[in-house]
């Protein structure tokens, strides 16, 4: 079966068996190994990717079901080979211990921040509730997400108004 996807901004067309999961397609067919094998039952969130901007556990999603859609993996978060701000805040906050859950956590957090740029702590915890971590206790992960939200808000408010009007950003 032909599966056509845009992954991290690049188009791919590959023939795969009809029962190929999105996780298998990404890791074995495209060799994008940032997305992790975990429970294979959709419970741990290690395989979370974004499909059209929404978090999806790729171990339960057939590749053919997302043919024609856009997929973002953890590899797609970096900017010009550098960590993006969310990844950098995970590092600076010690939010990544063994690193196994990190790709899924990052993808769920990125989806949250794209849909809700100013989440509360409770909203962050809810967004990450489908991702299990056995190392950090979650507090450092939540701190990293909240710090990213704050930094992104400050970056937006620092953009100069070039329209000639005297209104400030966000008013």
C-alpha positions in Angstrom: 0.0 0.0 0.0 1.3 3.4 -1.0 1.6 5.8 2.0 2.3 9.5 1.2 3.2 11.8 4.1 4.9 15.1 4.7 7.2 14.4 7.7 9.0 17.3 9.3 8.3 19.3 6.2 9.6 16.8 3.6 7.4 14.7 1.4 7.7 10.9 1.5 6.1 8.1 -0.6 6.7 4.5 0.4 5.0 1.2 -0.2 4.3 -0.6 3.0 2.1 -3.4 4.3 -1.4 -2.3 5.1 -0.8 -3.2 8.8 2.3 -1.0 9.2 1.9 1.4 12.1 3.0 5.0 11.9 5.6 4.2 14.4 7.1 1.4 12.2 6.9 3.7 9.2 8.8 6.5 10.9 11.4 4.3 12.6 12.0 1.5 10.1 11.0 2.9 6.8 12.1 6.5 7.1 14.8 5.7 9.7 13.7 8.6 12.0 14.4 6.9 15.3 13.7 9.8 17.7 10.2 8.5 18.2 10.5 5.6 20.7 9.1 2.1 20.9 7.4 1.8 24.2 4.4 -0.2 25.4 2.8 -0.6 21.9 -0.6 -0.3 23.5 -0.9 3.5 23.5 -0.4 3.8 27.3 3.0 5.3 27.7 3.2 8.1 25.2 6.8 7.4 24.2 5.8 7.2 20.5 3.8 10.5 20.5 4.1 12.5 17.3 2.0 15.3 15.8 -0.4 14.6 13.0 -1.6 17.9 11.5 -0.5 19.5 14.8 -2.3 17.2 17.1 -0.6 14.6 19.4 -1.1 11.0 18.3 0.4 7.8 19.7 2.0 6.4 16.6 2.0 2.8 17.9 -1.8 2.6 17.5 -2.1 4.6 14.3 -1.8 2.8 11.0 0.4 4.6 8.5 -2.2 4.3 5.8 -4.7 6.2 8.0 -2.5 9.3 8.0 -1.6 9.2 4.3 -1.9 12.7 2.9 -1.3 14.3 6.3 1.5 16.2 7.9 3.5 14.5 10.6 6.0 16.1 12.9 8.5 14.0 14.9 10.9 15.2 17.6 13.5 15.5 14.8 11.3 18.2 13.3 11.5 20.4 16.4 15.1 21.5 15.9 15.9 24.6 14.1 18.9 24.5 11.7 20.4 21.7 13.7 20.0 23.4 17.0 17.6 22.6 19.8 14.4 24.6 19.8 13.4 26.6 22.9 11.3 23.8 24.4 14.1 21.3 24.0 16.6 23.7 25.5 14.4 24.3 28.5 14.1 20.6 29.0 17.9 20.5 29.2 18.3 23.5 31.4 15.6 22.3 33.8 17.0 18.7 34.0 13.6 17.5 32.6 15.3 14.7 30.6 16.8 12.0 32.7 17.2 8.7 30.8 15.6 10.4 27.7 13.3 7.5 26.8 10.1 9.5 27.4 11.5 12.8 26.3 10.5 12.7 22.6 6.9 12.0 23.4 6.8 14.5 26.2 8.3 17.2 23.9 5.7 16.5 21.2 2.8 16.6 23.7 4.2 19.8 25.2 4.7 21.4 21.8 1.1 20.6 20.8 -0.1 22.2 24.0 2.0 25.4 23.5 0.9 25.8 19.9 -2.8 25.6 20.9 -2.5 27.3 24.3 0.5 29.7 24.5 -0.1 30.6 28.1 -1.1 27.3 29.9 -1.6 27.0 33.6 0.4 24.3 35.6 -2.8 22.2 35.6 -3.2 22.5 31.9 0.4 21.4 31.3 -0.1 18.4 33.6 -3.3 17.5 31.8 -1.6 17.7 28.4 1.3 15.5 29.6 -1.0 13.0 31.3 -0.7 10.5 28.4 3.1 10.4 28.7 4.7 8.3 31.4 8.1 9.1 33.0 9.7 6.9 35.6 12.7 9.1 36.2 11.9 12.8 36.8 8.7 12.9 38.9 7.2 15.3 36.3 7.9 18.6 38.2 11.0 19.4 36.1 9.1 18.6 32.9 6.2 20.9 33.9 8.7 23.6 34.9 10.4 23.3 31.4 7.1 23.7 29.6 6.0 26.7 31.7 9.4 28.3 31.2 9.1 27.9 27.5 5.6 29.4 27.5 6.9 32.4 29.4 9.9 32.8 27.1 7.7 32.6 24.0 5.4 35.2 25.4 8.3 37.5 26.2 9.6 37.0 22.7 6.3 37.9 21.1 5.9 41.0 23.3 9.4 42.2 22.3 8.6 42.3 18.6 8.5 45.9 17.5 5.4 47.3 15.9 6.4 48.2 12.4 2.9 49.0 11.2 3.2 52.7 12.3 0.4 52.4 14.8 1.0 53.2 18.4 -0.7 50.0 19.7 1.4 47.4 21.5 1.6 43.8 20.7 -1.3 41.8 22.1 -3.6 44.8 22.7 
